[in-house]
Amino acid sequence: MRIDTMAHVLNYPQKPLVGTRAMEYLRFRELPAGNNAIVAIMTYSGYNQEDSLIMNGSSIDRGFMRSVHFKSYMADEKRQGAQVVEEFRAPSWSKTYAMKRGDYSKLDNDGLINPGKQS
């Protein structure tokens, strides 16, 4: 069994509207891997827009081009002697050196996210 360390997954893939003969031979339509976008190439307010993109806000809100990046990590808890213990815990601002800024409110006391926790 292969377990990848990283994956980039498109949330709402769609089948292409048009295709090529090669796509039919490769059965590309069975595994959609993109989004169908309606594109207009034109000037905006009378000026040339080079290398720009204007998108509909409601389509973005509905999940257009939304994707998720998964990355796996490996870590072990260790005991080194009688005094030093490495363990998983939710970080504390007073006890953690060089702690990165972020939202740690979703972490349980063991430092892991509770399954089923809503964002």
BELVENSUL-V669460 format. One record per pair of residues at least 6 apart in sequence whose ideal C-beta (glycine too) atoms are under 7 Angstrom apart, sorted by the first residue. I is the first residue (numbers start at 0). J is the second residue. D is the distance in Angstrom with one decimal. If there is no record, write none. Layout:
i->[I/I]
j->[J/J]
d->[D/D]
This chain:
i->[4/4/5/5/6/7/7/8/8/8/9/9/10/10/10/10/11/11/12/12/12/13/13/13/13/14/14/15/15/16/18/18/22/34/34/42/43/76/76/76/77/78/87/87/87/88/88/88/89/89/89/89/89/90/90/92/105/105/106/107]
j->[70/71/69/70/69/66/68/66/67/69/32/66/62/65/66/67/62/65/31/32/33/31/33/34/35/28/31/33/35/35/27/28/28/63/64/48/53/85/86/87/85/84/109/110/111/108/109/110/103/106/107/108/110/98/103/98/112/116/112/113]
d->[6.7/5.1/6.8/5.1/4.4/6.1/5.3/6.1/5.1/6.8/7.0/4.9/5.9/4.5/6.0/6.4/5.5/6.7/4.1/5.8/6.5/5.4/6.7/5.6/5.1/5.2/4.6/6.9/6.8/5.5/6.7/6.7/6.9/6.3/5.6/6.7/6.6/5.8/5.0/6.2/4.5/5.4/5.4/4.1/6.6/6.6/6.6/4.9/6.2/4.4/6.7/5.7/5.2/5.5/6.0/6.3/5.5/5.5/6.3/5.2]
